[in-house]
Amino acid sequence: MHSYSADVTEPTAVQILQPGYGIGERILRPARVAVAEPGGGADEAEPERPEEPEQPAEAKAEAETEGKPEVPPADED
């Protein structure tokens, strides 16, 4: 499990979810732990996206039609 916390200064195991065990130097089952990294909370869990600059309405219309083939007007008989 992973989270962010203002209470830690480096990645830290904050809770043991399932203890691990071993025999001598050999680990038979590693522990499962909850880890917290420094940060302010849930809003830091996702990287910030840069905001797109505002475009005038004409530029938006051109951007939407870019790459689309022009369709000639239908002949009305």
All heavy atoms as a GROMACS GRO file, in nm:
protein
  571
    1MET      N    1   0.087  -0.116   0.000
    1MET     CA    2   0.000   0.000   0.000
    1MET      C    3   0.091   0.122   0.000
    1MET      O    4   0.198   0.121   0.061
    1MET     CB    5  -0.089  -0.001   0.124
    1MET     CG    6  -0.192   0.107   0.121
    1MET     SD    7  -0.305   0.122   0.261
    1MET     CE    8  -0.316  -0.036   0.330
    2HIS      N    9   0.048   0.226  -0.067
    2HIS     CA   10   0.129   0.347  -0.081
    2HIS      C   11   0.045   0.469  -0.050
    2HIS      O   12  -0.070   0.477  -0.089
    2HIS     CB   13   0.180   0.354  -0.226
    2HIS     CG   14   0.270   0.469  -0.250
    2HIS    ND1   15   0.225   0.588  -0.301
    2HIS    CD2   16   0.402   0.484  -0.232
    2HIS    CE1   17   0.326   0.671  -0.312
    2HIS    NE2   18   0.435   0.610  -0.271
    3SER      N   19   0.104   0.566   0.021
    3SER     CA   20   0.034   0.691   0.051
    3SER      C   21   0.136   0.803   0.067
    3SER      O   22   0.256   0.780   0.059
    3SER     CB   23  -0.049   0.676   0.179
    3SER     OG   24   0.036   0.653   0.289
    4TYR      N   25   0.085   0.923   0.090
    4TYR     CA   26   0.169   1.040   0.114
    4TYR      C   27   0.137   1.093   0.253
    4TYR      O   28   0.023   1.086   0.298
    4TYR     CB   29   0.141   1.149   0.010
    4TYR     CG   30   0.184   1.107  -0.129
    4TYR    CD1   31   0.095   1.044  -0.214
    4TYR    CD2   32   0.313   1.129  -0.172
    4TYR    CE1   33   0.135   1.004  -0.341
    4TYR    CE2   34   0.354   1.090  -0.299
    4TYR     CZ   35   0.264   1.028  -0.383
    4TYR     OH   36   0.304   0.989  -0.508
    5SER      N   37   0.240   1.147   0.321
    5SER     CA   38   0.220   1.199   0.455
    5SER      C   39   0.316   1.315   0.480
    5SER      O   40   0.433   1.309   0.441
    5SER     CB   41   0.243   1.089   0.559
    5SER     OG   42   0.238   1.142   0.689
    6ALA      N   43   0.266   1.416   0.548
    6ALA     CA   44   0.352   1.529   0.585
    6ALA      C   45   0.436   1.494   0.707
    6ALA      O   46   0.527   1.567   0.744
    6ALA     CB   47   0.266   1.652   0.613
    7ASP      N   48   0.407   1.379   0.770
    7ASP     CA   49   0.477   1.340   0.893
    7ASP      C   50   0.611   1.270   0.867
    7ASP      O   51   0.685   1.244   0.961
    7ASP     CB   52   0.389   1.246   0.976
    7ASP     CG   53   0.260   1.313   1.019
    7ASP    OD1   54   0.257   1.436   1.031
    7ASP    OD2   55   0.161   1.240   1.040
    8VAL      N   56   0.644   1.235   0.742
    8VAL     CA   57   0.769   1.164   0.714
    8VAL      C   58   0.856   1.249   0.623
    8VAL      O   59   0.809   1.334   0.549
    8VAL     CB   60   0.742   1.026   0.649
    8VAL    CG1   61   0.665   0.936   0.743
    8VAL    CG2   62   0.669   1.039   0.517
    9THR      N   63   0.988   1.224   0.630
    9THR     CA   64   1.083   1.300   0.548
    9THR      C   65   1.143   1.215   0.436
    9THR      O   66   1.210   1.266   0.350
    9THR     CB   67   1.197   1.355   0.635
    9THR    OG1   68   1.261   1.246   0.701
    9THR    CG2   69   1.144   1.455   0.737
   10GLU      N   70   1.121   1.084   0.441
   10GLU     CA   71   1.166   0.993   0.337
   10GLU      C   72   1.070   0.875   0.332
   10GLU      O   73   0.990   0.857   0.424
   10GLU     CB   74   1.308   0.945   0.364
   10GLU     CG   75   1.324   0.872   0.496
   10GLU     CD   76   1.471   0.841   0.527
   10GLU    OE1   77   1.560   0.908   0.473
   10GLU    OE2   78   1.493   0.748   0.605
   11PRO      N   79   1.070   0.794   0.224
   11PRO     CA   80   0.979   0.680   0.220
   11PRO      C   81   0.995   0.593   0.345
   11PRO      O   82   1.106   0.554   0.382
   11PRO     CB   83   1.021   0.604   0.094
   11PRO     CG   84   1.082   0.710   0.007
   11PRO     CD   85   1.150   0.805   0.102
   12THR      N   86   0.883   0.569   0.414
   12THR     CA   87   0.886   0.501   0.543
   12THR      C   88   0.773   0.400   0.553
   12THR      O   89   0.660   0.429   0.513
   12THR     CB   90   0.868   0.605   0.657
   12THR    OG1   91   0.967   0.707   0.642
   12THR    CG2   92   0.880   0.543   0.794
   13ALA      N   93   0.803   0.281   0.608
   13ALA     CA   94   0.698   0.182   0.635
   13ALA      C   95   0.621   0.232   0.757
   13ALA      O   96   0.677   0.250   0.865
   13ALA     CB   97   0.758   0.045   0.662
   14VAL      N   98   0.491   0.257   0.739
   14VAL     CA   99   0.412   0.314   0.848
   14VAL      C  100   0.320   0.211   0.913
   14VAL      O  101   0.266   0.237   1.020
   14VAL     CB  102   0.330   0.436   0.801
   14VAL    CG1  103   0.422   0.552   0.766
   14VAL    CG2  104   0.241   0.401   0.683
   15GLN      N  105   0.301   0.095   0.849
   15GLN     CA  106   0.214  -0.008   0.907
   15GLN      C  107   0.253  -0.144   0.849
   15GLN      O  108   0.279  -0.156   0.730
   15GLN     CB  109   0.068   0.022   0.872
   15GLN     CG  110  -0.030  -0.076   0.930
   15GLN     CD  111  -0.175  -0.044   0.891
   15GLN    OE1  112  -0.200   0.044   0.811
   15GLN    NE2  113  -0.267  -0.117   0.948
   16ILE      N  114   0.257  -0.246   0.935
   16ILE     CA  115   0.281  -0.383   0.889
   16ILE      C  116   0.146  -0.447   0.864
   16ILE      O  117   0.065  -0.462   0.956
   16ILE     CB  118   0.361  -0.463   0.994
   16ILE    CG1  119   0.498  -0.399   1.014
   16ILE    CG2  120   0.375  -0.608   0.950
   16ILE    CD1  121   0.579  -0.460   1.128
   17LEU      N  122   0.119  -0.483   0.738
   17LEU     CA  123  -0.008  -0.544   0.703
   17LEU      C  124  -0.004  -0.696   0.723
   17LEU      O  125  -0.104  -0.756   0.763
   17LEU     CB  126  -0.044  -0.511   0.558
   17LEU     CG  127  -0.049  -0.363   0.524
   17LEU    CD1  128  -0.070  -0.342   0.376
   17LEU    CD2  129  -0.158  -0.294   0.604
   18GLN      N  130   0.109  -0.758   0.693
   18GLN     CA  131   0.128  -0.902   0.713
   18GLN      C  132   0.275  -0.922   0.747
   18GLN      O  133   0.362  -0.888   0.669
   18GLN     CB  134   0.091  -0.979   0.587
   18GLN     CG  135   0.105  -1.128   0.602
   18GLN     CD  136   0.069  -1.201   0.473
   18GLN    OE1  137   0.083  -1.147   0.364
   18GLN    NE2  138   0.022  -1.323   0.487
   19PRO      N  139   0.302  -0.979   0.865
   19PRO     CA  140   0.443  -0.998   0.902
   19PRO      C  141   0.510  -1.101   0.810
   19PRO      O  142   0.446  -1.194   0.762
   19PRO     CB  143   0.438  -1.049   1.046
   19PRO     CG  144   0.296  -1.077   1.076
   19PRO     CD  145   0.211  -1.022   0.968
   20GLY      N  146   0.637  -1.081   0.787
   20GLY     CA  147   0.714  -1.176   0.710
   20GLY      C  148   0.788  -1.270   0.806
   20GLY      O  149   0.788  -1.250   0.927
   21TYR      N  150   0.847  -1.373   0.749
   21TYR     CA  151   0.927  -1.461   0.833
   21TYR      C  152   1.036  -1.525   0.751
   21TYR      O  153   1.033  -1.529   0.629
   21TYR     CB  154   0.841  -1.565   0.905
   21TYR     CG  155   0.771  -1.664   0.816
   21TYR    CD1  156   0.830  -1.784   0.783
   21TYR    CD2  157   0.644  -1.637   0.767
   21TYR    CE1  158   0.764  -1.875   0.702
   21TYR    CE2  159   0.578  -1.727   0.686
   21TYR     CZ  160   0.639  -1.847   0.654
   21TYR     OH  161   0.574  -1.937   0.574
   22GLY      N  162   1.135  -1.575   0.820
   22GLY     CA  163   1.247  -1.640   0.755
   22GLY      C  164   1.311  -1.740   0.849
   22GLY      O  165   1.277  -1.750   0.967
   23ILE      N  166   1.404  -1.817   0.795
   23ILE     CA  167   1.482  -1.913   0.873
   23ILE      C  168   1.628  -1.877   0.852
   23ILE      O  169   1.677  -1.879   0.739
   23ILE     CB  170   1.454  -2.058   0.829
   23ILE    CG1  171   1.309  -2.094   0.856
   23ILE    CG2  172   1.550  -2.154   0.899
   23ILE    CD1  173   1.270  -2.232   0.809
   24GLY      N  174   1.695  -1.842   0.961
   24GLY     CA  175   1.834  -1.800   0.951
   24GLY      C  176   1.845  -1.676   0.865
   24GLY      O  177   1.776  -1.577   0.886
   25GLU      N  178   1.932  -1.680   0.765
   25GLU     CA  179   1.953  -1.567   0.674
   25GLU      C  180   1.854  -1.566   0.557
   25GLU      O  181   1.848  -1.472   0.481
   25GLU     CB  182   2.096  -1.571   0.618
   25GLU     CG  183   2.204  -1.553   0.722
   25GLU     CD  184   2.206  -1.410   0.774
   25GLU    OE1  185   2.194  -1.316   0.693
   25GLU    OE2  186   2.219  -1.394   0.897
   26ARG      N  187   1.776  -1.672   0.544
   26ARG     CA  188   1.687  -1.686   0.429
   26ARG      C  189   1.547  -1.632   0.459
   26ARG      O  190   1.485  -1.671   0.558
   26ARG     CB  191   1.677  -1.833   0.391
   26ARG     CG  192   1.602  -1.854   0.265
   26ARG     CD  193   1.613  -1.996   0.219
   26ARG     NE  194   1.535  -2.012   0.097
   26ARG     CZ  195   1.526  -2.122   0.030
   26ARG    NH1  196   1.590  -2.228   0.072
   26ARG    NH2  197   1.454  -2.128  -0.078
   27ILE      N  198   1.496  -1.544   0.373
   27ILE     CA  199   1.361  -1.489   0.389
   27ILE      C  200   1.265  -1.583   0.316
   27ILE      O  201   1.277  -1.607   0.197
   27ILE     CB  202   1.352  -1.347   0.331
   27ILE    CG1  203   1.443  -1.253   0.409
   27ILE    CG2  204   1.207  -1.298   0.335
   27ILE    CD1  205   1.451  -1.114   0.350
   28LEU      N  206   1.169  -1.639   0.391
   28LEU     CA  207   1.070  -1.728   0.330
   28LEU      C  208   0.948  -1.651   0.280
   28LEU      O  209   0.890  -1.686   0.179
   28LEU     CB  210   1.027  -1.835   0.431
   28LEU     CG  211   1.140  -1.927   0.478
   28LEU    CD1  212   1.088  -2.023   0.584
   28LEU    CD2  213   1.200  -2.004   0.361
   29ARG      N  214   0.909  -1.547   0.354
   29ARG     CA  215   0.798  -1.462   0.310
   29ARG      C  216   0.829  -1.319   0.355
   29ARG      O  217   0.838  -1.292   0.475
   29ARG     CB  218   0.666  -1.507   0.372
   29ARG     CG  219   0.548  -1.421   0.322
   29ARG     CD  220   0.415  -1.461   0.380
   29ARG     NE  221   0.412  -1.423   0.520
   29ARG     CZ  222   0.324  -1.470   0.608
   29ARG    NH1  223   0.235  -1.557   0.572
   29ARG    NH2  224   0.326  -1.431   0.733
   30PRO      N  225   0.843  -1.226   0.259
   30PRO     CA  226   0.867  -1.087   0.298
   30PRO      C  227   0.742  -1.028   0.361
   30PRO      O  228   0.630  -1.070   0.332
   30PRO     CB  229   0.903  -1.017   0.168
   30PRO     CG  230   0.849  -1.104   0.060
   30PRO     CD  231   0.843  -1.244   0.115
   31ALA      N  232   0.762  -0.930   0.447
   31ALA     CA  233   0.649  -0.862   0.509
   31ALA      C  234   0.577  -0.776   0.405
   31ALA      O  235   0.636  -0.728   0.311
   31ALA     CB  236   0.698  -0.774   0.624
   32ARG      N  237   0.447  -0.761   0.426
   32ARG     CA  238   0.368  -0.668   0.344
   32ARG      C  239   0.343  -0.546   0.432
   32ARG      O  240   0.290  -0.558   0.542
   32ARG     CB  241   0.237  -0.730   0.302
   32ARG     CG  242   0.258  -0.846   0.208
   32ARG     CD  243   0.128  -0.903   0.164
   32ARG     NE  244   0.151  -1.020   0.081
   32ARG     CZ  245   0.057  -1.086   0.018
   32ARG    NH1  246  -0.069  -1.049   0.028
   32ARG    NH2  247   0.087  -1.191  -0.056
   33VAL      N  248   0.381  -0.429   0.378
   33VAL     CA  249   0.374  -0.307   0.459
   33VAL      C  250   0.305  -0.194   0.383
   33VAL      O  251   0.295  -0.197   0.261
   33VAL     CB  252   0.515  -0.260   0.501
   33VAL    CG1  253   0.583  -0.364   0.589
   33VAL    CG2  254   0.601  -0.227   0.381
   34ALA      N  255   0.259  -0.096   0.459
   34ALA     CA  256   0.208   0.029   0.403
   34ALA      C  257   0.322   0.130   0.407
   34ALA      O  258   0.387   0.145   0.510
   34ALA     CB  259   0.089   0.079   0.484
   35VAL      N  260   0.348   0.194   0.294
   35VAL     CA  261   0.459   0.289   0.283
   35VAL      C  262   0.404   0.429   0.261
   35VAL      O  263   0.311   0.448   0.184
   35VAL     CB  264   0.552   0.251   0.166
   35VAL    CG1  265   0.662   0.354   0.147
   35VAL    CG2  266   0.612   0.113   0.188
   36ALA      N  267   0.463   0.526   0.333
   36ALA     CA  268   0.426   0.666   0.314
   36ALA      C  269   0.547   0.742   0.263
   36ALA      O  270   0.659   0.719   0.308
   36ALA     CB  271   0.377   0.727   0.444
   37GLU      N  272   0.524   0.831   0.168
   37GLU     CA  273   0.628   0.920   0.116
   37GLU      C  274   0.597   1.062   0.160
   37GLU      O  275   0.482   1.094   0.189
   37GLU     CB  276   0.631   0.914  -0.036
   37GLU     CG  277   0.688   0.786  -0.090
   37GLU     CD  278   0.714   0.796  -0.240
   37GLU    OE1  279   0.791   0.884  -0.280
   37GLU    OE2  280   0.655   0.716  -0.312
   38PRO      N  281   0.698   1.148   0.165
   38PRO     CA  282   0.672   1.286   0.203
   38PRO      C  283   0.576   1.352   0.104
   38PRO      O  284   0.584   1.329  -0.015
   38PRO     CB  285   0.809   1.354   0.194
   38PRO     CG  286   0.909   1.244   0.185
   38PRO     CD  287   0.839   1.122   0.137
   39GLY      N  288   0.486   1.430   0.155
   39GLY     CA  289   0.391   1.499   0.069
   39GLY      C  290   0.276   1.550   0.152
   39GLY      O  291   0.259   1.516   0.268
   40GLY      N  292   0.192   1.632   0.087
   40GLY     CA  293   0.083   1.697   0.159
   40GLY      C  294  -0.047   1.622   0.160
   40GLY      O  295  -0.134   1.652   0.239
   41GLY      N  296  -0.067   1.525   0.073
   41GLY     CA  297  -0.195   1.456   0.074
   41GLY      C  298  -0.234   1.401  -0.060
   41GLY      O  299  -0.152   1.387  -0.149
   42ALA      N  300  -0.362   1.373  -0.074
   42ALA     CA  301  -0.415   1.306  -0.193
   42ALA      C  302  -0.396   1.390  -0.319
   42ALA      O  303  -0.379   1.337  -0.427
   42ALA     CB  304  -0.563   1.274  -0.175
   43ASP      N  305  -0.397   1.525  -0.305
   43ASP     CA  306  -0.384   1.607  -0.425
   43ASP      C  307  -0.244   1.597  -0.485
   43ASP      O  308  -0.223   1.631  -0.600
   43ASP     CB  309  -0.420   1.753  -0.398
   43ASP     CG  310  -0.341   1.815  -0.284
   43ASP    OD1  311  -0.274   1.741  -0.211
   43ASP    OD2  312  -0.348   1.936  -0.269
   44GLU      N  313  -0.146   1.548  -0.411
   44GLU     CA  314  -0.012   1.530  -0.465
   44GLU      C  315   0.006   1.391  -0.524
   44GLU      O  316   0.108   1.361  -0.581
   44GLU     CB  317   0.093   1.553  -0.355
   44GLU     CG  318   0.107   1.699  -0.319
   44GLU     CD  319   0.228   1.725  -0.233
   44GLU    OE1  320   0.323   1.646  -0.239
   44GLU    OE2  321   0.225   1.823  -0.159
   45ALA      N  322  -0.093   1.305  -0.511
   45ALA     CA  323  -0.081   1.170  -0.563
   45ALA      C  324  -0.076   1.170  -0.714
   45ALA      O  325  -0.014   1.087  -0.775
   45ALA     CB  326  -0.198   1.084  -0.514
   46GLU      N  327  -0.140   1.266  -0.779
   46GLU     CA  328  -0.139   1.277  -0.923
   46GLU      C  329  -0.052   1.394  -0.964
   46GLU      O  330  -0.059   1.501  -0.905
   46GLU     CB  331  -0.281   1.299  -0.976
   46GLU     CG  332  -0.372   1.182  -0.954
   46GLU     CD  333  -0.509   1.206  -1.015
   46GLU    OE1  334  -0.521   1.290  -1.106
   46GLU    OE2  335  -0.603   1.141  -0.970
   47PRO      N  336   0.032   1.375  -1.065
   47PRO     CA  337   0.114   1.488  -1.110
   47PRO      C  338   0.026   1.597  -1.169
   47PRO      O  339  -0.078   1.569  -1.228
   47PRO     CB  340   0.204   1.426  -1.217
   47PRO     CG  341   0.143   1.296  -1.254
   47PRO     CD  342   0.056   1.254  -1.139
   48GLU      N  343   0.069   1.721  -1.152
   48GLU     CA  344  -0.008   1.833  -1.203
   48GLU      C  345   0.005   1.840  -1.354
   48GLU      O  346   0.111   1.817  -1.409
   48GLU     CB  347   0.043   1.964  -1.142
   48GLU     CG  348   0.012   1.977  -0.995
   48GLU     CD  349   0.054   2.112  -0.942
   48GLU    OE1  350   0.058   2.210  -1.021
   48GLU    OE2  351   0.082   2.120  -0.823
   49ARG      N  352  -0.104   1.871  -1.419
   49ARG     CA  353  -0.103   1.888  -1.564
   49ARG      C  354  -0.089   2.035  -1.595
   49ARG      O  355  -0.159   2.117  -1.535
   49ARG     CB  356  -0.234   1.837  -1.624
   49ARG     CG  357  -0.253   1.689  -1.606
   49ARG     CD  358  -0.381   1.648  -1.671
   49ARG     NE  359  -0.415   1.512  -1.633
   49ARG     CZ  360  -0.530   1.456  -1.658
   49ARG    NH1  361  -0.625   1.522  -1.719
   49ARG    NH2  362  -0.552   1.331  -1.621
   50PRO      N  363  -0.002   2.070  -1.689
   50PRO     CA  364   0.009   2.212  -1.724
   50PRO      C  365  -0.119   2.258  -1.792
   50PRO      O  366  -0.179   2.184  -1.870
   50PRO     CB  367   0.128   2.218  -1.820
   50PRO     CG  368   0.147   2.078  -1.867
   50PRO     CD  369   0.090   1.987  -1.762
   51GLU      N  370  -0.161   2.378  -1.760
   51GLU     CA  371  -0.283   2.431  -1.820
   51GLU      C  372  -0.255   2.476  -1.961
   51GLU      O  373  -0.149   2.530  -1.990
   51GLU     CB  374  -0.336   2.549  -1.737
   51GLU     CG  375  -0.388   2.507  -1.603
   51GLU     CD  376  -0.451   2.623  -1.530
   51GLU    OE1  377  -0.497   2.718  -1.596
   51GLU    OE2  378  -0.456   2.618  -1.407
   52GLU      N  379  -0.350   2.450  -2.050
   52GLU     CA  380  -0.335   2.494  -2.188
   52GLU      C  381  -0.369   2.642  -2.196
   52GLU      O  382  -0.465   2.688  -2.134
   52GLU     CB  383  -0.427   2.415  -2.279
   52GLU     CG  384  -0.390   2.269  -2.288
   52GLU     CD  385  -0.480   2.194  -2.385
   52GLU    OE1  386  -0.547   2.258  -2.468
   52GLU    OE2  387  -0.482   2.071  -2.376
   53PRO      N  388  -0.290   2.718  -2.273
   53PRO     CA  389  -0.321   2.862  -2.284
   53PRO      C  390  -0.452   2.882  -2.357
   53PRO      O  391  -0.491   2.803  -2.442
   53PRO     CB  392  -0.203   2.917  -2.365
   53PRO     CG  393  -0.142   2.799  -2.432
   53PRO     CD  394  -0.174   2.680  -2.347
   54GLU      N  395  -0.522   2.989  -2.320
   54GLU     CA  396  -0.649   3.021  -2.384
   54GLU      C  397  -0.625   3.057  -2.530
   54GLU      O  398  -0.530   3.127  -2.563
   54GLU     CB  399  -0.715   3.138  -2.312
   54GLU     CG  400  -0.778   3.099  -2.180
   54GLU     CD  401  -0.897   3.006  -2.198
   54GLU    OE1  402  -0.978   3.027  -2.290
   54GLU    OE2  403  -0.908   2.912  -2.119
   55GLN      N  404  -0.714   3.010  -2.616
   55GLN     CA  405  -0.706   3.042  -2.758
   55GLN      C  406  -0.830   3.121  -2.798
   55GLN      O  407  -0.938   3.096  -2.747
   55GLN     CB  408  -0.702   2.915  -2.843
   55GLN     CG  409  -0.580   2.830  -2.821
   55GLN     CD  410  -0.584   2.706  -2.909
   55GLN    OE1  411  -0.684   2.678  -2.973
   55GLN    NE2  412  -0.475   2.633  -2.912
   56PRO      N  413  -0.814   3.216  -2.891
   56PRO     CA  414  -0.933   3.286  -2.941
   56PRO      C  415  -1.025   3.186  -3.012
   56PRO      O  416  -0.982   3.081  -3.057
   56PRO     CB  417  -0.878   3.388  -3.039
   56PRO     CG  418  -0.730   3.380  -3.035
   56PRO     CD  419  -0.693   3.265  -2.948
   57ALA      N  420  -1.151   3.219  -3.024
   57ALA     CA  421  -1.251   3.130  -3.084
   57ALA      C  422  -1.212   3.091  -3.226
   57ALA      O  423  -1.232   2.977  -3.267
   57ALA     CB  424  -1.388   3.196  -3.081
   58GLU      N  425  -1.154   3.184  -3.303
   58GLU     CA  426  -1.115   3.153  -3.441
   58GLU      C  427  -1.008   3.045  -3.444
   58GLU      O  428  -1.013   2.953  -3.525
   58GLU     CB  429  -1.062   3.279  -3.511
   58GLU     CG  430  -1.167   3.385  -3.532
   58GLU     CD  431  -1.106   3.515  -3.582
   58GLU    OE1  432  -0.982   3.524  -3.593
   58GLU    OE2  433  -1.183   3.607  -3.610
   59ALA      N  434  -0.910   3.054  -3.354
   59ALA     CA  435  -0.802   2.955  -3.350
   59ALA      C  436  -0.857   2.818  -3.309
   59ALA      O  437  -0.814   2.716  -3.359
   59ALA     CB  438  -0.693   2.999  -3.252
   60LYS      N  439  -0.955   2.816  -3.217
   60LYS     CA  440  -1.016   2.689  -3.176
   60LYS      C  441  -1.088   2.624  -3.294
   60LYS      O  442  -1.078   2.505  -3.316
   60LYS     CB  443  -1.114   2.711  -3.061
   60LYS     CG  444  -1.048   2.738  -2.929
   60LYS     CD  445  -1.152   2.755  -2.820
   60LYS     CE  446  -1.087   2.790  -2.688
   60LYS     NZ  447  -1.185   2.809  -2.582
   61ALA      N  448  -1.160   2.703  -3.372
   61ALA     CA  449  -1.234   2.650  -3.487
   61ALA      C  450  -1.136   2.594  -3.590
   61ALA      O  451  -1.159   2.488  -3.648
   61ALA     CB  452  -1.321   2.758  -3.548
   62GLU      N  453  -1.024   2.665  -3.614
   62GLU     CA  454  -0.925   2.616  -3.709
   62GLU      C  455  -0.862   2.487  -3.659
   62GLU      O  456  -0.841   2.394  -3.736
   62GLU     CB  457  -0.816   2.721  -3.730
   62GLU     CG  458  -0.860   2.839  -3.813
   62GLU     CD  459  -0.750   2.943  -3.827
   62GLU    OE1  460  -0.630   2.909  -3.805
   62GLU    OE2  461  -0.781   3.057  -3.861
   63ALA      N  462  -0.832   2.478  -3.531
   63ALA     CA  463  -0.771   2.359  -3.474
   63ALA      C  464  -0.863   2.239  -3.486
   63ALA      O  465  -0.819   2.127  -3.509
   63ALA     CB  466  -0.733   2.383  -3.328
   64GLU      N  467  -0.993   2.262  -3.472
   64GLU     CA  468  -1.089   2.152  -3.480
   64GLU      C  469  -1.102   2.099  -3.622
   64GLU      O  470  -1.127   1.982  -3.643
   64GLU     CB  471  -1.226   2.197  -3.428
   64GLU     CG  472  -1.230   2.217  -3.279
   64GLU     CD  473  -1.362   2.274  -3.230
   64GLU    OE1  474  -1.452   2.297  -3.314
   64GLU    OE2  475  -1.375   2.297  -3.110
   65THR      N  476  -1.085   2.186  -3.723
   65THR     CA  477  -1.101   2.144  -3.862
   65THR      C  478  -0.969   2.100  -3.924
   65THR      O  479  -0.970   2.046  -4.034
   65THR     CB  480  -1.162   2.257  -3.947
   65THR    OG1  481  -1.077   2.372  -3.939
   65THR    CG2  482  -1.301   2.291  -3.900
   66GLU      N  483  -0.856   2.119  -3.856
   66GLU     CA  484  -0.727   2.078  -3.910
   66GLU      C  485  -0.726   1.928  -3.932
   66GLU      O  486  -0.768   1.851  -3.847
   66GLU     CB  487  -0.614   2.115  -3.813
   66GLU     CG  488  -0.537   2.234  -3.856
   66GLU     CD  489  -0.425   2.265  -3.761
   66GLU    OE1  490  -0.358   2.174  -3.713
   66GLU    OE2  491  -0.407   2.385  -3.734
   67GLY      N  492  -0.675   1.887  -4.047
   67GLY     CA  493  -0.663   1.746  -4.075
   67GLY      C  494  -0.789   1.683  -4.131
   67GLY      O  495  -0.788   1.569  -4.174
   68LYS      N  496  -0.900   1.755  -4.132
   68LYS     CA  497  -1.025   1.703  -4.187
   68LYS      C  498  -1.034   1.747  -4.333
   68LYS      O  499  -1.009   1.863  -4.364
   68LYS     CB  500  -1.146   1.755  -4.110
   68LYS     CG  501  -1.152   1.704  -3.968
   68LYS     CD  502  -1.276   1.756  -3.898
   68LYS     CE  503  -1.282   1.710  -3.754
   68LYS     NZ  504  -1.398   1.764  -3.686
   69PRO      N  505  -1.069   1.656  -4.423
   69PRO     CA  506  -1.081   1.697  -4.564
   69PRO      C  507  -1.199   1.791  -4.584
   69PRO      O  508  -1.301   1.781  -4.516
   69PRO     CB  509  -1.104   1.564  -4.636
   69PRO     CG  510  -1.158   1.472  -4.534
   69PRO     CD  511  -1.101   1.518  -4.403
   70GLU      N  512  -1.180   1.886  -4.677
   70GLU     CA  513  -1.290   1.978  -4.705
   70GLU      C  514  -1.394   1.908  -4.790
   70GLU      O  515  -1.362   1.835  -4.882
   70GLU     CB  516  -1.237   2.102  -4.779
   70GLU     CG  517  -1.157   2.193  -4.689
   70GLU     CD  518  -1.129   2.325  -4.756
   70GLU    OE1  519  -1.208   2.371  -4.841
   70GLU    OE2  520  -1.024   2.383  -4.725
   71VAL      N  521  -1.518   1.927  -4.756
   71VAL     CA  522  -1.627   1.868  -4.829
   71VAL      C  523  -1.690   1.976  -4.914
   71VAL      O  524  -1.737   2.078  -4.862
   71VAL     CB  525  -1.731   1.806  -4.733
   71VAL    CG1  526  -1.847   1.745  -4.809
   71VAL    CG2  527  -1.666   1.704  -4.643
   72PRO      N  528  -1.694   1.957  -5.048
   72PRO     CA  529  -1.754   2.061  -5.132
   72PRO      C  530  -1.904   2.066  -5.108
   72PRO      O  531  -1.966   1.967  -5.071
   72PRO     CB  532  -1.722   2.015  -5.275
   72PRO     CG  533  -1.692   1.870  -5.264
   72PRO     CD  534  -1.641   1.846  -5.125
   73PRO      N  535  -1.964   2.184  -5.126
   73PRO     CA  536  -2.108   2.195  -5.104
   73PRO      C  537  -2.183   2.108  -5.204
   73PRO      O  538  -2.141   2.089  -5.318
   73PRO     CB  539  -2.138   2.343  -5.125
   73PRO     CG  540  -2.018   2.399  -5.194
   73PRO     CD  541  -1.904   2.309  -5.166
   74ALA      N  542  -2.294   2.054  -5.163
   74ALA     CA  543  -2.375   1.968  -5.249
   74ALA      C  544  -2.444   2.052  -5.355
   74ALA      O  545  -2.489   2.164  -5.328
   74ALA     CB  546  -2.478   1.893  -5.165
   75ASP      N  547  -2.449   2.000  -5.480
   75ASP     CA  548  -2.518   2.070  -5.588
   75ASP      C  549  -2.667   2.058  -5.568
   75ASP      O  550  -2.720   1.950  -5.548
   75ASP     CB  551  -2.481   2.010  -5.724
   75ASP     CG  552  -2.337   2.040  -5.760
   75ASP    OD1  553  -2.283   2.142  -5.714
   75ASP    OD2  554  -2.278   1.960  -5.836
   76GLU      N  555  -2.732   2.170  -5.572
   76GLU     CA  556  -2.878   2.168  -5.558
   76GLU      C  557  -2.940   2.186  -5.696
   76GLU      O  558  -2.919   2.286  -5.761
   76GLU     CB  559  -2.924   2.278  -5.463
   76GLU     CG  560  -2.878   2.252  -5.321
   76GLU     CD  561  -2.930   2.359  -5.227
   76GLU    OE1  562  -3.035   2.420  -5.254
   76GLU    OE2  563  -2.862   2.382  -5.126
   77ASP      N  564  -3.013   2.091  -5.747
   77ASP     CA  565  -3.075   2.099  -5.879
   77ASP      C  566  -3.220   2.126  -5.869
   77ASP      O  567  -3.297   2.090  -5.794
   77ASP     CB  568  -3.053   1.969  -5.958
   77ASP     CG  569  -2.907   1.956  -6.000
   77ASP    OD1  570  -2.854   2.053  -6.056
   77ASP    OD2  571  -2.850   1.849  -5.974
   0.00000   0.00000   0.00000
